[in-house]
Amino acid sequence: MKTTPVTPEDLVASIIALPPIARNPDGGINLGESRKIVDWLASAGVSSFMYGGIANLFNARLSEYGAVLDLIEAVTPSDEAWMVPAIGGDYGKAIDQVAMLRERDFPTAILLPFWLVQPKGVATGIRKLADAYGKPLMVFFKALDYLTPQDVAALLKDGALCGVEYGIVPDETGQSPHLTALLDLVGSADRLIDGAGELTIVESSKFGIQGYTSGTGLLAPHISQALLEAVKRGDRAAIDSLSQVFVDFDAARGAYSAIPVVHDAIRLAGIADTGPIGPFFETASDQAIVSDITRIARELMKANADFRRMGGR
């Protein structure tokens, strides 16, 4: 497992996959099935794994956090793989988790978003968490009532953050003034990654962002990896073409709830038995929804297989 400080190169070494944690029927962690997910992704060359929202760490018990970290360490596919656990989203949970992380070798952790906040308070909290951890953190910058571009730039400059997952959608005119403002402040996009995956990287890459986190890409990691390489070499035709493969699955996530759909799709596509997702989400039970997720997930898996057969990675 990578233990060295996070560099800009790490942010684009592979897609940053967002695997779920497989669970037993009683809610306990299933190591074997969780490892199947990581091994499937590693077979496509994925080397970066972030356990956060899709792993439902929003709702994981603090008393279980040590077992979660044990799992992440146990499923690490190679000495070079970069494993990123999440903390929070509230400060009280995060500061207790940081105390546990200090006993481990993870080079960073990402702070999950939390909504009952003020931006200056979040910035102060991140500084306190980074100080307590003794290492810089990552953060999901998803809304201006959570952080501002000025806050993010200051946290990067001061070393409290080593990377920012950018997730603010363009405005009603299709412009991204907040991303422009942030880039003006920090000077480059080398510490930024896109936080919404294969579809939004099409636009954010025009601003110089190259890396991205991916939940949808768990079903087609070979295509997602090829998309990342197209972004890195600036191949606009390939970016546009490869991203279109993910449209239907992303639409299903929008229709049925973004986190549970990925959790369920991994099972329904036959990659691993993810089991129940746990509170405060719900594993799909409506047969029409289950059938739709199954169909779309398998279509994406087939597209990935066809891509490999045609000479893709």
Residue frames as qw, qx, qy, qz and C-alpha x, y, z in Angstrom:
[[0.000, 0.887, 0.462, 0.000, 0.00, 0.00, 0.00],
 [0.338, 0.592, -0.044, 0.730, 1.25, 3.47, -0.87],
 [0.522, -0.674, -0.389, 0.349, 2.29, 5.27, 2.31],
 [0.426, -0.052, 0.064, 0.901, 4.28, 8.19, 0.88],
 [0.141, 0.525, 0.247, -0.803, 2.88, 11.76, 0.70],
 [0.543, 0.629, 0.557, 0.013, 0.30, 12.42, -2.01],
 [0.225, -0.329, 0.363, 0.842, 1.59, 14.10, -5.15],
 [0.517, 0.477, -0.065, -0.708, -0.21, 15.54, -8.19],
 [0.330, 0.305, -0.826, -0.339, 0.98, 12.46, -10.10],
 [0.102, 0.108, 0.946, -0.289, -0.93, 10.22, -7.69],
 [0.423, 0.419, 0.370, -0.713, -4.16, 12.04, -8.51],
 [0.651, 0.533, -0.213, -0.498, -3.98, 10.93, -12.14],
 [0.148, -0.388, 0.903, 0.108, -2.16, 7.58, -11.84],
 [0.051, -0.273, -0.926, -0.256, -5.48, 5.81, -12.43],
 [0.427, -0.569, -0.320, -0.626, -9.14, 6.56, -12.02],
 [0.103, -0.225, 0.706, -0.664, -9.91, 6.92, -8.32],
 [0.464, -0.268, -0.775, -0.335, -12.40, 4.10, -7.90],
 [0.394, -0.309, 0.364, -0.785, -15.16, 4.35, -5.29],
 [0.439, -0.071, -0.884, -0.140, -15.90, 0.74, -4.31],
 [0.682, -0.518, -0.051, -0.514, -18.69, -0.27, -1.96],
 [0.145, -0.355, 0.864, -0.326, -18.01, -2.37, 1.11],
 [0.601, -0.133, -0.705, -0.353, -19.66, -5.77, 0.72],
 [0.414, -0.334, 0.518, -0.670, -21.80, -6.75, 3.68],
 [0.095, -0.108, -0.989, 0.045, -23.11, -10.00, 5.10],
 [0.312, -0.568, -0.632, -0.425, -26.88, -10.37, 5.60],
 [0.503, -0.680, -0.445, 0.295, -26.44, -9.30, 9.24],
 [0.050, 0.995, -0.007, 0.083, -24.61, -6.13, 8.17],
 [0.654, -0.576, 0.340, 0.352, -21.12, -7.34, 9.04],
 [0.214, 0.755, -0.475, -0.398, -18.21, -6.67, 6.71],
 [0.948, 0.183, 0.259, 0.027, -17.63, -9.33, 4.05],
 [0.297, -0.680, 0.499, 0.447, -13.90, -9.41, 3.32],
 [0.529, 0.041, 0.764, 0.368, -14.01, -11.99, 0.53],
 [0.379, 0.732, 0.541, 0.169, -16.64, -10.23, -1.57],
 [0.050, -0.959, 0.056, 0.272, -15.05, -6.84, -0.94],
 [0.422, -0.476, 0.607, 0.477, -11.76, -8.23, -2.25],
 [0.540, 0.390, 0.684, 0.297, -13.48, -9.45, -5.42],
 [0.229, 0.941, 0.242, -0.057, -14.49, -5.86, -6.23],
 [0.202, -0.849, 0.371, 0.317, -10.94, -4.55, -5.78],
 [0.545, -0.182, 0.724, 0.381, -9.43, -7.44, -7.76],
 [0.500, 0.648, 0.552, 0.158, -11.85, -6.78, -10.62],
 [0.117, 0.988, 0.002, -0.098, -10.81, -3.13, -10.71],
 [0.397, -0.670, 0.535, 0.327, -7.10, -3.94, -10.38],
 [0.675, 0.172, 0.650, 0.302, -7.41, -6.24, -13.42],
 [0.411, 0.833, 0.304, 0.211, -8.14, -3.09, -15.44],
 [0.532, 0.332, -0.144, 0.766, -5.08, -1.30, -14.09],
 [0.336, -0.828, -0.099, -0.439, -6.90, 0.66, -11.39],
 [0.619, 0.068, -0.535, 0.571, -4.51, 1.47, -8.58],
 [0.046, -0.164, 0.339, -0.925, -6.36, 4.14, -6.57],
 [0.395, -0.467, -0.775, -0.160, -9.31, 3.33, -4.31],
 [0.116, -0.261, 0.304, -0.909, -11.36, 5.72, -2.20],
 [0.302, -0.418, -0.855, 0.059, -13.76, 4.37, 0.43],
 [0.063, 0.006, 0.209, -0.976, -16.32, 7.07, 1.08],
 [0.546, 0.109, 0.132, -0.820, -19.93, 7.69, 0.12],
 [0.750, 0.149, -0.503, -0.402, -20.49, 4.58, -2.00],
 [0.452, 0.071, -0.831, 0.317, -18.94, 2.56, 0.83],
 [0.499, -0.697, -0.376, -0.353, -21.60, 4.23, 3.04],
 [0.528, -0.060, -0.487, 0.693, -19.05, 5.54, 5.51],
 [0.252, -0.475, -0.035, -0.843, -21.49, 8.37, 6.13],
 [0.749, -0.398, -0.043, -0.527, -23.41, 5.92, 8.29],
 [0.742, 0.084, -0.616, 0.252, -20.73, 3.53, 9.53],
 [0.645, -0.752, -0.138, -0.003, -20.50, 3.27, 13.31],
 [0.032, 0.847, -0.490, 0.204, -17.41, 4.79, 14.89],
 [0.688, -0.407, 0.585, -0.133, -16.96, 1.52, 16.76],
 [0.888, 0.304, 0.336, 0.083, -16.66, -0.20, 13.35],
 [0.323, 0.910, -0.238, -0.105, -14.10, 2.21, 11.89],
 [0.328, -0.594, 0.726, 0.110, -11.11, 0.12, 12.94],
 [0.681, 0.150, 0.715, 0.049, -12.61, -2.88, 11.15],
 [0.559, 0.810, 0.153, -0.088, -13.20, -0.72, 8.06],
 [0.069, 0.858, -0.496, -0.113, -9.54, 0.32, 8.05],
 [0.548, -0.280, 0.785, 0.065, -8.53, -3.32, 8.53],
 [0.715, 0.487, 0.501, -0.031, -10.64, -4.21, 5.48],
 [0.401, 0.902, -0.120, -0.108, -9.12, -1.47, 3.32],
 [0.167, -0.700, 0.687, 0.099, -5.62, -2.61, 4.23],
 [0.640, -0.070, 0.765, -0.016, -6.51, -6.27, 3.65],
 [0.693, 0.578, 0.431, -0.008, -7.93, -5.78, 0.14],
 [0.047, 0.842, -0.347, -0.410, -5.03, -3.58, -1.06],
 [0.928, 0.362, 0.080, -0.043, -4.03, -5.22, -4.36],
 [0.764, 0.373, -0.159, 0.502, -0.35, -4.21, -4.48],
 [0.548, -0.395, -0.219, 0.704, 2.41, -2.37, -2.68],
 [0.182, 0.061, 0.216, 0.957, 1.88, 0.60, -5.01],
 [0.167, -0.631, -0.662, -0.367, -1.91, 0.84, -4.64],
 [0.011, -0.194, 0.269, -0.943, -3.23, 4.04, -3.09],
 [0.327, -0.526, -0.784, -0.031, -6.02, 3.48, -0.57],
 [0.047, -0.289, 0.144, -0.945, -7.99, 6.47, 0.72],
 [0.205, -0.498, -0.816, 0.212, -10.38, 6.09, 3.67],
 [0.128, -0.662, -0.231, -0.702, -13.02, 8.73, 4.42],
 [0.229, -0.220, -0.647, 0.693, -13.64, 10.54, 7.69],
 [0.234, 0.131, 0.151, -0.951, -16.67, 12.46, 8.95],
 [0.277, 0.649, 0.212, 0.676, -18.81, 14.03, 7.65],
 [0.361, -0.902, -0.095, -0.215, -19.38, 15.71, 11.05],
 [0.175, 0.744, -0.517, 0.386, -16.40, 17.09, 12.96],
 [0.627, -0.494, 0.488, -0.354, -16.93, 15.03, 16.11],
 [0.970, 0.105, 0.219, -0.011, -16.82, 11.74, 14.22],
 [0.662, 0.675, -0.202, 0.256, -13.92, 12.93, 12.08],
 [0.059, -0.774, 0.523, -0.352, -11.67, 13.99, 14.95],
 [0.771, -0.323, 0.511, -0.199, -12.14, 10.60, 16.62],
 [0.920, 0.362, 0.132, 0.073, -11.41, 8.83, 13.34],
 [0.374, 0.816, -0.358, 0.259, -8.24, 10.90, 12.85],
 [0.448, -0.634, 0.582, -0.243, -6.97, 9.64, 16.19],
 [0.895, 0.007, 0.445, -0.034, -7.38, 6.10, 14.87],
 [0.734, 0.665, -0.015, 0.137, -5.78, 6.95, 11.53],
 [0.042, -0.872, 0.473, -0.124, -2.66, 8.23, 13.25],
 [0.654, -0.371, 0.658, -0.041, -1.89, 4.61, 14.12],
 [0.816, 0.376, 0.427, 0.103, -2.05, 3.60, 10.44],
 [0.450, -0.286, 0.419, 0.735, 0.06, 4.33, 7.36],
 [0.385, 0.736, 0.516, 0.208, -2.56, 5.86, 5.04],
 [0.419, 0.050, 0.053, 0.905, -1.03, 9.02, 3.51],
 [0.226, -0.084, -0.007, -0.971, -4.31, 10.94, 3.59],
 [0.133, 0.452, 0.865, -0.172, -8.04, 10.66, 4.20],
 [0.050, -0.345, -0.397, -0.849, -10.95, 12.47, 2.57],
 [0.168, 0.212, 0.559, -0.784, -13.45, 14.46, 4.59],
 [0.082, 0.492, 0.823, 0.271, -17.01, 13.56, 3.62],
 [0.095, -0.384, -0.136, -0.908, -19.37, 16.50, 3.04],
 [0.179, -0.483, -0.745, 0.423, -21.69, 17.64, 5.83],
 [0.090, 0.616, 0.481, 0.617, -24.46, 20.17, 5.43],
 [0.366, -0.884, -0.289, -0.039, -25.19, 21.98, 8.72],
 [0.675, -0.224, 0.019, 0.703, -22.11, 24.16, 8.43],
 [0.164, 0.965, -0.012, -0.202, -20.66, 27.58, 7.59],
 [0.770, 0.558, -0.178, 0.253, -17.72, 27.82, 5.14],
 [0.082, 0.743, -0.501, 0.436, -15.28, 29.53, 7.50],
 [0.709, -0.425, 0.455, -0.331, -16.13, 26.97, 10.16],
 [0.975, 0.203, 0.084, 0.035, -15.41, 24.11, 7.75],
 [0.534, 0.690, -0.336, 0.354, -12.08, 25.68, 6.79],
 [0.265, -0.666, 0.540, -0.442, -11.12, 26.00, 10.46],
 [0.890, -0.187, 0.334, -0.249, -12.26, 22.43, 11.12],
 [0.889, 0.418, -0.123, 0.144, -10.15, 21.08, 8.26],
 [0.243, 0.721, -0.491, 0.426, -7.09, 22.82, 9.66],
 [0.548, -0.500, 0.523, -0.420, -7.70, 21.30, 13.09],
 [0.971, 0.065, 0.189, -0.131, -8.23, 17.85, 11.60],
 [0.730, 0.575, -0.271, 0.253, -5.08, 18.07, 9.50],
 [0.042, -0.701, 0.549, -0.454, -3.10, 19.24, 12.52],
 [0.744, -0.331, 0.461, -0.352, -4.44, 16.38, 14.63],
 [0.960, 0.269, 0.075, -0.012, -3.71, 13.87, 11.87],
 [0.470, -0.610, 0.454, 0.449, -0.25, 15.22, 11.17],
 [0.371, 0.081, 0.718, 0.583, -0.89, 14.82, 7.43],
 [0.290, 0.182, -0.173, -0.924, -2.82, 16.81, 4.81],
 [0.504, 0.334, 0.737, -0.303, -6.37, 15.78, 4.00],
 [0.016, 0.197, 0.650, 0.734, -8.53, 15.71, 0.90],
 [0.284, 0.388, 0.508, -0.714, -11.97, 17.31, 0.72],
 [0.244, 0.485, 0.750, 0.377, -15.02, 17.08, -1.52],
 [0.030, 0.316, 0.062, -0.946, -15.70, 20.69, -2.59],
 [0.122, 0.404, 0.864, 0.275, -19.32, 20.37, -3.65],
 [0.073, -0.844, -0.485, -0.218, -21.05, 23.61, -2.65],
 [0.240, 0.539, -0.170, 0.789, -20.25, 27.23, -1.83],
 [0.551, -0.658, 0.078, -0.507, -22.12, 27.02, 1.45],
 [0.947, -0.257, -0.079, 0.177, -19.59, 24.36, 2.49],
 [0.563, -0.388, 0.185, 0.705, -16.36, 26.03, 1.34],
 [0.367, 0.890, 0.016, -0.269, -15.49, 28.93, -0.95],
 [0.783, 0.518, -0.118, 0.324, -12.79, 29.02, -3.64],
 [0.035, 0.801, -0.392, 0.451, -10.81, 31.35, -1.35],
 [0.731, -0.491, 0.404, -0.249, -11.01, 28.85, 1.53],
 [0.972, 0.150, 0.148, 0.104, -9.92, 25.96, -0.69],
 [0.562, 0.698, -0.221, 0.385, -7.02, 27.91, -2.14],
 [0.224, -0.761, 0.448, -0.412, -5.78, 28.91, 1.33],
 [0.865, -0.306, 0.363, -0.162, -6.03, 25.33, 2.62],
 [0.901, 0.365, 0.023, 0.234, -4.03, 24.05, -0.36],
 [0.308, 0.793, -0.301, 0.431, -1.41, 26.78, 0.01],
 [0.394, -0.673, 0.474, -0.409, -0.98, 26.09, 3.72],
 [0.299, 0.294, -0.908, 0.023, -0.67, 22.32, 3.23],
 [0.513, -0.031, 0.623, -0.590, -3.82, 21.37, 5.11],
 [0.841, 0.385, 0.257, -0.280, -5.11, 19.80, 1.89],
 [0.367, -0.343, 0.717, 0.483, -3.20, 17.64, -0.60],
 [0.018, 0.161, 0.788, 0.595, -6.07, 17.30, -3.06],
 [0.393, 0.270, 0.308, -0.823, -9.56, 18.58, -3.80],
 [0.216, 0.336, 0.884, 0.241, -12.41, 16.58, -5.28],
 [0.166, 0.195, -0.048, -0.965, -14.26, 19.28, -7.24],
 [0.100, 0.360, 0.922, 0.102, -17.99, 18.72, -7.64],
 [0.216, 0.563, 0.281, -0.747, -19.73, 22.07, -8.20],
 [0.526, 0.482, 0.653, 0.254, -21.93, 21.78, -11.29],
 [0.208, 0.163, 0.285, 0.922, -21.86, 24.46, -13.99],
 [0.231, 0.351, 0.372, -0.828, -24.39, 27.29, -13.65],
 [0.586, 0.545, 0.526, -0.288, -27.56, 27.68, -15.70],
 [0.439, 0.809, -0.224, -0.320, -25.55, 29.12, -18.62],
 [0.959, 0.213, -0.085, 0.166, -23.16, 26.17, -18.63],
 [0.288, 0.738, -0.411, 0.451, -20.32, 28.22, -17.20],
 [0.802, -0.348, -0.393, 0.284, -18.13, 27.29, -14.24],
 [0.062, 0.864, -0.158, 0.474, -17.26, 30.62, -12.59],
 [0.672, -0.684, 0.253, -0.129, -16.32, 29.03, -9.26],
 [0.914, -0.004, 0.205, 0.351, -13.85, 26.67, -10.88],
 [0.479, 0.692, 0.014, 0.540, -12.40, 29.58, -12.83],
 [0.283, -0.870, 0.184, -0.359, -12.07, 31.57, -9.60],
 [0.853, -0.453, 0.248, 0.076, -10.38, 28.66, -7.84],
 [0.834, 0.257, 0.156, 0.463, -7.91, 28.14, -10.68],
 [0.210, 0.842, -0.067, 0.492, -7.10, 31.85, -10.69],
 [0.508, -0.788, 0.249, -0.243, -6.26, 31.57, -7.00],
 [0.837, -0.359, 0.396, 0.118, -4.22, 28.34, -7.06],
 [0.027, 0.709, -0.537, -0.456, -2.60, 28.76, -10.46],
 [0.325, 0.249, -0.841, -0.354, -3.12, 25.23, -11.81],
 [0.832, -0.160, -0.099, -0.522, -5.43, 22.23, -11.67],
 [0.529, 0.326, -0.776, 0.105, -2.78, 19.73, -10.58],
 [0.041, -0.061, 0.822, -0.564, -4.29, 19.30, -7.09],
 [0.601, 0.169, 0.204, -0.754, -7.87, 19.06, -8.36],
 [0.066, 0.065, 0.961, 0.261, -9.83, 16.00, -9.44],
 [0.479, -0.178, -0.333, -0.792, -13.34, 15.85, -10.82],
 [0.267, -0.095, 0.797, -0.533, -15.82, 14.54, -8.26],
 [0.698, 0.282, 0.292, -0.590, -18.58, 13.34, -10.55],
 [0.717, -0.017, 0.687, 0.118, -16.88, 10.97, -12.96],
 [0.500, 0.103, 0.667, 0.543, -16.96, 10.03, -16.58],
 [0.248, 0.772, 0.518, 0.271, -19.54, 12.53, -17.81],
 [0.146, -0.979, -0.072, 0.123, -18.43, 15.69, -16.03],
 [0.588, -0.431, 0.372, 0.574, -14.74, 15.14, -16.81],
 [0.512, 0.542, 0.481, 0.462, -15.68, 15.98, -20.41],
 [0.048, 0.932, 0.142, 0.331, -16.12, 19.63, -19.39],
 [0.532, -0.824, 0.151, 0.124, -13.83, 19.89, -16.37],
 [0.792, -0.065, 0.310, 0.522, -10.91, 18.56, -18.43],
 [0.390, 0.751, 0.215, 0.487, -11.18, 21.71, -20.53],
 [0.270, -0.930, 0.126, -0.216, -10.01, 23.57, -17.41],
 [0.269, 0.629, -0.688, 0.244, -6.98, 21.32, -16.99],
 [0.668, -0.313, 0.560, -0.377, -8.47, 18.81, -14.53],
 [0.451, 0.351, -0.776, -0.267, -7.34, 15.32, -15.47],
 [0.135, -0.001, -0.960, 0.247, -8.10, 12.93, -12.62],
 [0.569, -0.269, -0.117, -0.768, -11.53, 11.89, -11.43],
 [0.363, -0.088, 0.839, -0.395, -13.35, 9.72, -8.96],
 [0.496, 0.083, -0.617, -0.605, -15.56, 7.02, -10.39],
 [0.564, -0.006, 0.694, -0.448, -18.48, 4.98, -9.14],
 [0.787, 0.473, 0.052, -0.392, -20.05, 4.28, -12.53],
 [0.434, 0.642, -0.624, -0.098, -16.68, 3.12, -13.83],
 [0.466, -0.318, 0.793, -0.230, -16.76, 0.15, -11.45],
 [0.809, 0.318, 0.440, -0.224, -18.90, -1.60, -14.08],
 [0.762, 0.602, 0.073, 0.226, -16.56, -0.74, -16.96],
 [0.486, -0.771, 0.186, 0.368, -13.13, -0.01, -15.49],
 [0.628, 0.015, 0.472, 0.618, -11.21, -0.75, -18.68],
 [0.250, 0.731, 0.408, 0.487, -13.21, 1.89, -20.56],
 [0.308, -0.945, -0.108, 0.022, -12.94, 4.34, -17.69],
 [0.635, -0.489, 0.295, 0.521, -9.17, 3.88, -17.58],
 [0.504, 0.314, 0.483, 0.643, -9.01, 4.48, -21.33],
 [0.003, 0.908, 0.323, 0.266, -11.06, 7.64, -20.84],
 [0.497, -0.810, 0.075, 0.303, -8.59, 8.84, -18.22],
 [0.614, -0.166, 0.425, 0.644, -5.72, 8.28, -20.65],
 [0.316, 0.634, 0.477, 0.521, -7.62, 10.20, -23.34],
 [0.228, -0.959, -0.167, -0.017, -8.06, 13.10, -20.90],
 [0.603, -0.617, 0.225, 0.453, -4.37, 13.08, -20.04],
 [0.490, -0.011, 0.508, 0.708, -3.32, 13.27, -23.70],
 [0.191, 0.482, 0.057, -0.853, -6.06, 15.80, -24.59],
 [0.008, 0.084, 0.845, 0.528, -7.81, 13.61, -27.17],
 [0.411, 0.133, 0.246, -0.868, -11.19, 15.36, -27.38],
 [0.658, 0.107, -0.507, -0.546, -12.72, 12.90, -29.86],
 [0.511, -0.017, -0.845, 0.156, -11.86, 9.91, -27.65],
 [0.049, 0.056, 0.601, -0.796, -13.06, 11.74, -24.54],
 [0.545, 0.114, -0.012, -0.830, -16.43, 12.45, -26.10],
 [0.686, 0.103, -0.628, -0.353, -16.80, 8.93, -27.51],
 [0.428, 0.012, -0.843, 0.326, -15.71, 6.97, -24.42],
 [0.157, 0.012, 0.517, -0.842, -17.76, 9.08, -22.00],
 [0.600, -0.001, -0.250, -0.760, -20.97, 8.29, -23.88],
 [0.528, -0.019, -0.849, -0.023, -20.75, 4.65, -22.79],
 [0.215, -0.157, -0.743, 0.614, -21.64, 5.73, -19.24],
 [0.271, -0.193, -0.100, -0.938, -24.70, 7.89, -19.99],
 [0.663, -0.321, -0.513, -0.442, -27.41, 5.29, -19.32],
 [0.641, -0.269, -0.618, 0.366, -25.94, 4.04, -16.06],
 [0.167, -0.020, -0.293, 0.941, -25.46, 7.58, -14.78],
 [0.420, -0.265, -0.274, -0.824, -29.08, 8.29, -15.71],
 [0.707, -0.348, -0.608, -0.096, -30.17, 5.31, -13.62],
 [0.461, -0.163, -0.504, 0.712, -28.16, 6.66, -10.70],
 [0.095, -0.105, 0.042, -0.989, -29.94, 9.97, -11.08],
 [0.574, -0.281, -0.437, -0.633, -33.33, 8.29, -11.22],
 [0.810, -0.336, -0.472, -0.094, -32.96, 5.80, -8.36],
 [0.535, -0.823, 0.189, -0.011, -30.31, 7.30, -5.99],
 [0.446, 0.753, -0.483, 0.038, -26.65, 7.51, -6.86],
 [0.174, -0.540, 0.787, -0.243, -25.08, 5.51, -4.03],
 [0.716, -0.024, 0.635, -0.289, -27.39, 2.47, -3.71],
 [0.799, 0.551, -0.050, -0.238, -27.52, 1.95, -7.48],
 [0.361, 0.650, -0.664, 0.073, -23.76, 1.34, -7.62],
 [0.375, -0.335, 0.788, -0.356, -23.85, -0.90, -4.55],
 [0.785, 0.214, 0.469, -0.343, -26.67, -2.99, -6.03],
 [0.682, 0.653, -0.234, -0.232, -25.31, -2.98, -9.59],
 [0.049, 0.584, -0.808, 0.053, -22.06, -4.66, -8.50],
 [0.490, -0.034, 0.827, -0.273, -24.12, -7.58, -7.22],
 [0.708, 0.501, 0.330, -0.373, -26.66, -7.64, -10.04],
 [0.517, 0.722, -0.410, -0.207, -23.89, -7.60, -12.67],
 [0.990, -0.031, -0.125, 0.065, -22.20, -10.59, -11.00],
 [0.349, 0.687, -0.470, 0.431, -18.96, -8.89, -9.90],
 [0.219, 0.092, -0.794, 0.559, -19.43, -9.58, -6.18],
 [0.399, -0.631, -0.650, -0.139, -22.22, -10.10, -3.68],
 [0.105, 0.433, -0.247, 0.860, -22.36, -6.69, -2.01],
 [0.280, -0.405, -0.797, 0.350, -25.24, -7.66, 0.31],
 [0.104, -0.886, -0.452, 0.004, -27.34, -5.02, 2.07],
 [0.355, 0.618, -0.081, 0.696, -26.13, -1.42, 1.86],
 [0.433, -0.337, -0.558, 0.623, -27.15, -0.49, 5.40],
 [0.060, -0.885, -0.402, 0.228, -28.62, 2.68, 6.96],
 [0.380, 0.460, 0.432, -0.677, -29.74, 5.26, 5.87],
 [0.353, 0.331, -0.583, -0.653, -30.01, 3.78, 2.37],
 [0.793, 0.106, 0.463, -0.382, -32.09, 0.93, 1.00],
 [0.247, -0.163, 0.861, 0.413, -31.14, -2.00, -1.20],
 [0.464, 0.136, -0.359, -0.799, -33.41, -2.05, -4.26],
 [0.342, 0.100, 0.902, -0.245, -36.42, -4.32, -3.85],
 [0.595, 0.555, 0.171, -0.556, -38.96, -3.03, -6.38],
 [0.754, 0.084, 0.598, 0.260, -38.73, -5.57, -9.19],
 [0.514, 0.819, 0.203, 0.152, -39.09, -3.02, -11.95],
 [0.071, -0.937, 0.341, -0.008, -36.18, -1.02, -10.54],
 [0.659, -0.398, 0.619, 0.155, -34.10, -4.15, -9.94],
 [0.756, 0.400, 0.472, 0.213, -34.71, -5.25, -13.53],
 [0.347, 0.930, 0.006, 0.123, -33.75, -1.84, -14.89],
 [0.285, -0.824, 0.488, 0.048, -30.53, -1.62, -12.85],
 [0.759, -0.137, 0.614, 0.168, -29.65, -5.20, -13.83],
 [0.688, 0.623, 0.325, 0.181, -30.19, -4.52, -17.53],
 [0.207, 0.958, -0.156, 0.126, -28.19, -1.28, -17.58],
 [0.480, -0.689, 0.540, 0.058, -25.37, -2.70, -15.43],
 [0.784, 0.020, 0.583, 0.210, -25.01, -5.75, -17.65],
 [0.570, 0.786, 0.171, 0.168, -25.06, -3.59, -20.78],
 [0.042, -0.934, 0.351, -0.056, -22.19, -1.58, -19.34],
 [0.653, -0.413, 0.626, 0.108, -20.31, -4.75, -18.44],
 [0.782, 0.394, 0.446, 0.186, -20.85, -6.02, -22.00],
 [0.348, 0.928, -0.068, 0.113, -19.56, -2.75, -23.43],
 [0.336, -0.779, 0.529, 0.028, -16.46, -3.17, -21.29],
 [0.759, -0.090, 0.627, 0.150, -15.96, -6.75, -22.51],
 [0.666, 0.670, 0.285, 0.159, -16.46, -5.69, -26.13],
 [0.064, 0.964, -0.258, 0.024, -13.96, -2.86, -25.65],
 [0.514, -0.562, 0.639, 0.109, -11.34, -5.30, -24.38],
 [0.780, 0.225, 0.567, 0.140, -12.08, -7.72, -27.21],
 [0.518, 0.829, 0.144, 0.152, -11.53, -4.94, -29.74],
 [0.671, 0.334, -0.201, 0.630, -8.10, -4.24, -28.33],
 [0.249, -0.824, 0.107, -0.498, -8.87, -1.84, -25.48],
 [0.082, 0.474, -0.742, 0.466, -6.95, -2.18, -22.25]]
